């Protein structure tokens, strides 16, 4: 059950530090998908209730479209990440349509849009999403629906995401798979990773991957919500060990070579 409230904002586009992304647009604060590993909880700390009840509280930026119309006139065009600290297609988007309207405005004003989501709701907007101005990333941390249910409790199942990614790719739109975070002992088994690589290959997609970067609020939320039969301390210890990610990066790179899939780290952290 998610509780929704509203705020008014002064800016819609904010500068982004993500590679290749100039601006970020986040229509919502918080995310009802409630992934237990979500790093965005640490970036929304000024909304205490949202951060520490991650998935249960979401704030809707009710005037973001009005503000965006002004932002696109005063800022020079660049690539906009939609979204960087929320899922732009979380359930409330179905009725609010803030993501849809924002993408229409961005596209009309020569801004390119890089979407990242876990939701099949994106398919609703295929009438707007074109190969010239958009690329679309689906996060698939594992294709094992049962494991995903533990770590991404309210998001559409990864197999539904895969079907949606396939459909987007068939529309000729650049489609990528975000394999992240790779969590020690949870979704880092070679067979699991290879399954995602094979899927990316089957739709002519590529992989961007990342490790689990432990942060304070995330750490708290994981401890509160952890119900996997796996030792969380061991998960955290391994994820903080740089040799672990070097080994996983090598494994992933080898599998990508085997299946002829382009594969890049999200950040240069190895
Ligand atoms: S879908 Fe993305 S933004 Fe939403 S909770 Fe999961 S990781 Fe966080």
Boltz pocket constraint, residues with backbone or C-beta under 6 A from the ligand:
constraints:
  - pocket:
      binder: B
      contacts: [[A, 31], [A, 32], [A, 33], [A, 34], [A, 35], [A, 37], [A, 38], [A, 39], [A, 40], [A, 85], [A, 86], [A, 87], [A, 118], [A, 152], [A, 155]]
      max_distance: 6.0
